[in-house]
Amino acid sequence: MLPAERKRRIVELVSADDGRSVEGLSEELDYSKATIRRDLRELEDRGLIERSHGGAVPVTTVGREQTYGQKEVQNLDGKRAIADRAVSEISDGQVVFFDSGTTTMQVARKAPKDGSILAVTNSPRLAVELGKEDNDVKLTGGTLRRRTRALVGPTAESFMERTNFDLLFLGTNAIDPDGGLTTPNEDEARMKQLMVEKASRVVLVADTTKVGKRSFVQFADLSDVDLFITDGDLPTRERDAFENEGMTVREVTPE
């Protein structure tokens, strides 16, 4: 197989399956992992795929959304480090909302399970994790979006409109100094907007791959976020813009 044909086939496989691992591509195409990695770097430079931890996913656009499974395996160490810092914001007796997402899942795994908080979420997956041991958990109800495993729609929105929270752990697909916080889906944007409106304190948990990006629908302004916890170092422009809007930024280092 000529190099150009091999790279074309990689793009086809990654696009068809919503992502492929280096190991899987190596076995499928019968080339070494080193060759596949070189190809992935070149294809990313050409804007044809996006590399992820251990593989590649289709290129992201403002209207395209990765699946929960894709995001679940990306930058796991960074998400765990964010979660370690995030749970220090929880106090006994609080009503804490956990937004659906893979970073918030890591926060849920490290959150107290001794019954000291009332946990609320729009994610059945997070509800199972938060409900371990002695915690009481409330689900918003609603329609399940298969792509993100989040509950949305009129029933979920009605729940949000009737409730209030001490603390919100919020996820986002993108955050940009000029575009605010954005997500690809309008139903999820409405849910996130309500979360922000109903929470006394908003803690954004998102890794640095979301910074400087924009998605389809804006659901919050930078000024709506009290604390932003992320992994690694933010570019100076973005950090200054966030802090100028009153946002506290905390950068953590994965182990």
Salt bridges, closest charged atoms under 4 A:
GLU12 OE2 - ARG8 NH1 2.48
GLU12 OE1 - ARG9 NH1 3.24
ASP17 OD2 - ARG20 NE 2.59
ASP18 OD1 - ARG64 NH2 2.72
ASP18 OD2 - ARG147 NH2 3.76
GLU28 OE2 - ARG9 NH2 3.98
GLU28 OE1 - ARG20 NH2 3.91
ASP39 OD2 - ARG6 NE 2.51
GLU42 OE1 - LYS7 NZ 2.71
GLU42 OE2 - ARG46 NH1 3.60
GLU44 OE1 - ARG51 NE 2.88
GLU65 OE1 - ARG145 NH2 3.06
GLU72 OE2 - ARG125 NH1 3.94
ASP84 OD1 - LYS110 NZ 2.98
GLU89 OE2 - ARG85 NH1 2.81
GLU89 OE1 - ARG201 NH2 2.91
ASP99 OD2 - LYS192 NZ 2.52
GLU129 OE1 - LYS132 NZ 3.04
GLU161 OE2 - ARG190 NH2 3.64
ASP176 OD2 - ARG214 NE 3.15
ASP178 OD2 - ARG214 NH2 3.89
ASP178 OD2 - ARG237 NH2 3.02
GLU188 OE2 - ARG145 NH1 2.60
GLU238 OE2 - ARG237 NH1 3.49
GLU243 OE2 - ARG239 NE 3.24
GLU251 OE1 - ARG239 NH1 2.79
